[in-house]
Amino acid sequence: MRVRLNQLLLGWSTYFSYGTRAPAYEAVDRYVYDRVSNFLRKRHKLQGRGTKQVSRTNISEKLGVVRLRRRQRVSPPWALR
C-alpha cells in the first residue's frame, strides 16, 4: 500500500510542479498524515489520538511515506548546479 501511495504522491507532485507549490504540498502532506494515522490507529486499536506511536516522523521515516514538503527542498536531478 505504501508503494502505491508514494507513486500517487510523486506523480501528483510532478504534474503540479510549476508555480508556488508550498501551500499545496503542505495541504496534501497534512491530509495524507491524517488518513494514514487514522488507518493505523484503527488497525492497531490505539486509545486516544496515539500521537507518539503514529507521529509524522514515524509515518515518514519508519513507514517510508513520502512527504512532499520535504521533497520540495531537494533540487531535481536534472537541475543545473
Contacts in CASP RR format, 6 or more apart in sequence:
PFRMAT RR
TARGET T0000
AUTHOR 0000-0000-0000
METHOD contacts of the structure
MODEL  1
MRVRLNQLLLGWSTYFSYGTRAPAYEAVDRYVYDRVSNFLRKRHKLQGRG
TKQVSRTNISEKLGVVRLRRRQRVSPPWALR
2 63 0 8 1.000
2 64 0 8 1.000
2 65 0 8 1.000
5 32 0 8 1.000
5 36 0 8 1.000
5 65 0 8 1.000
5 66 0 8 1.000
6 64 0 8 1.000
6 65 0 8 1.000
6 66 0 8 1.000
9 28 0 8 1.000
9 32 0 8 1.000
9 65 0 8 1.000
9 66 0 8 1.000
9 68 0 8 1.000
10 66 0 8 1.000
10 71 0 8 1.000
12 28 0 8 1.000
13 21 0 8 1.000
13 25 0 8 1.000
13 68 0 8 1.000
13 71 0 8 1.000
13 72 0 8 1.000
16 24 0 8 1.000
21 68 0 8 1.000
21 72 0 8 1.000
22 69 0 8 1.000
22 72 0 8 1.000
25 68 0 8 1.000
25 69 0 8 1.000
25 71 0 8 1.000
25 72 0 8 1.000
26 69 0 8 1.000
28 68 0 8 1.000
29 67 0 8 1.000
29 68 0 8 1.000
29 69 0 8 1.000
32 65 0 8 1.000
33 56 0 8 1.000
33 59 0 8 1.000
36 54 0 8 1.000
36 59 0 8 1.000
36 63 0 8 1.000
36 65 0 8 1.000
37 50 0 8 1.000
37 54 0 8 1.000
37 59 0 8 1.000
40 46 0 8 1.000
40 53 0 8 1.000
40 54 0 8 1.000
40 59 0 8 1.000
41 48 0 8 1.000
41 49 0 8 1.000
41 50 0 8 1.000
41 54 0 8 1.000
44 53 0 8 1.000
46 53 0 8 1.000
46 54 0 8 1.000
56 67 0 8 1.000
59 65 0 8 1.000
60 66 0 8 1.000
60 67 0 8 1.000
60 70 0 8 1.000
75 81 0 8 1.000
END
